[in-house]
Amino acid sequence: MRSVSPADAVLALRAGARFVDVRSVRQHARDGLPGSRSLPLEAIQAGEVPDDLDRDEPVYLVCDRGAISELAGLYLEQAGFTVVANVRGGLLAIRPLL
């Protein structure tokens, strides 16, 4: 799994990259990144990954600080995702750059 800086994550977001918020659905609805998708860690751990998520397309994972999304990335790699990136510092690091 790659680790990307907040600045590189913002560039990817602006370019239309796929971002997945691994916090709860409620947290994502409250303050998720525009255009990001909610897929809570608990669902990933249970193997409940939607079929419409292409396992060969890059996916950028975010949570509040980056630790939970790092764990989620390991589960996604085990599920066959080939290009997974964790955003260092999470949403707290990205927001000031938006």
N, C-alpha and C positions, 0 to 999 in steps of 0.2 A: 504494500500500500504506500502510495506517495503521501507526502505531507506538503501542503502548499501554504505560502504566506498569505496573510490577509489581503495584501495588495494584488497578488496574482489571482486570488479568488474573486476579487471585485472585477478585475479585467475579464475573467471567465464568465462571471455573471452577466456583465454587460454584453458579452459576445453570444449570450444565449445558452450557455452550458447548463446541464441538468444538475440542479441542486436538490438535495434531499435533507429535510429537517428530521432528525431522529428523536426529537423531544416529543412530548405528548401532543395529541391532536389539539387539545385546548391551548397549549403554549404556542403551537404553530399558528393557530387561528388568531391568537392575540397579537403576536409580533413576529411572525415568520417573514423571511425575505420574500419580496415580490417575485412571483413566478416559481417559487420553490414548492416542492411536494412534501407532504407529511407522510412519514413512514416511521412510526415509533420503534425504538430499540426492541421493545417487548415483542412486537410483531415480527421483526427480523429474526430475533432469537427463536421464535416459534416456527420459523420457516414460512411465514405468511408474506412472501414477497410477490407483489403483483406481476402477472405475466407480461404486462405491457412495459415493464422496465427492461430495456435491452441490456443483456449481460455483457455485451461487447462495446457499448458506448460509455464514455467517461461519465462518472458520477462523483459529484462533490458533496461531501457529508458535512453537516453543521449541527452543532448543539450550542449551548451557552458558552462553554469555554474550550471545547475540543476534546475532552476526555471520553465522553460518552460516544461521540461520533467516531473516535478512533476504535473503540470496541465494536461498534456497529460495522465498521469497515472490515474488520477481521471476519465477522460472520458473513458479510456479503461476499468476501473472497472465497470463503468455504462453500458458498452457494453457487460459485462459478462466475462471479463478476470479475472481469479481467482488468479494468482500469478504474480503480477506486482511489480517491484523493480525500484526505482529511484536512480541513481548514484549521491551521494552528491558531489557537486563541478563540476560535468559534465566533459566534455572533457578536460577542463583546468586542472583539478585535475588528470585525468587518464594519459594524455600524458607523463608527467615526469616519470611515472612508467613503461612505455612500453620499 
